[in-house]
Amino acid sequence: MKTSVLTSLALRAVLRPTMIIGAVAILALPALGMISLSRYGVDATPTASIVALDLDAPADPACYYESAFNGGTVVLERAAVEGRPLHLTQRYQWLDGCTWEAEETLVPHGSLFAYSYEEHVVSCDVGATPARACERHGVVTMRSVP
């Protein structure tokens, strides 16, 4: 799906709140867990640190990826990503008149993650022709943030 730079920037402005809300929810979960544990006398001293995730994956110039990595590095609490797969799902409207769902999956392998991006059509306006679904695969590196 080719778009102009202006269209891409406009879409990011519209779609960015979805990513911000999702990131806030991901960051809030460990804090809520610590509050719950402290209510029952469990030591909830925060040992989690902040990590930065960087994506290295080829991009098809004919595709638009509704990715958490569109703005570059993703910053999360280590507890949100350590030791288990992470799934980031976002829905967005596209120029083709369809609603799409994009899912990014990160599977941990030490300080690296196997990365995959897949998208599919959820629904379309009457008469709309969906664009081609895109996918990509790569590696996400994790580093501690002081």
LINWOMO-V864507 format. One record per backbone hydrogen bond with DSSP energy under -1.0 kcal/mol. CO is the residue of the C=O (numbers start at 1). NH is the residue of the N-H. E is the energy in kcal/mol with one decimal. If there is no record, write none. Layout:
CO	NH	E
CO	NH	E
This chain:
4	8	-2.5
5	9	-2.6
6	10	-2.3
7	11	-2.6
8	12	-2.3
9	13	-2.0
10	14	-1.7
11	15	-3.0
12	16	-2.4
15	18	-1.1
15	19	-1.1
16	20	-2.3
17	21	-2.6
18	22	-2.1
19	23	-2.4
20	24	-2.6
21	25	-2.2
22	26	-2.2
23	27	-2.5
24	28	-2.0
25	29	-1.5
28	32	-2.4
29	33	-2.1
30	34	-2.0
31	35	-2.0
32	36	-2.2
33	37	-2.3
34	38	-2.3
35	39	-1.2
37	40	-1.1
37	42	-2.1
38	41	-1.2
49	78	-3.6
50	145	-2.8
51	76	-2.2
52	143	-2.1
53	74	-2.4
54	141	-2.5
56	139	-2.3
60	63	-2.3
65	67	-1.8
67	70	-1.5
69	72	-2.1
74	53	-3.3
76	51	-3.2
77	80	-1.5
78	81	-1.5
78	82	-2.1
86	106	-2.6
88	104	-2.9
90	102	-3.3
92	100	-3.2
94	97	-1.7
97	125	-2.7
98	94	-2.4
99	122	-3.4
99	123	-1.4
100	92	-2.4
101	120	-2.0
102	90	-2.5
103	118	-2.2
104	88	-2.8
105	116	-1.8
106	86	-2.5
107	114	-2.6
109	112	-1.5
111	142	-2.0
112	109	-3.2
113	140	-2.5
114	107	-2.3
115	138	-2.0
116	105	-2.6
117	136	-1.6
118	103	-3.2
120	101	-2.6
123	99	-3.3
125	128	-2.2
136	117	-2.5
138	115	-2.7
139	56	-2.5
140	113	-2.1
141	54	-2.3
143	52	-3.1
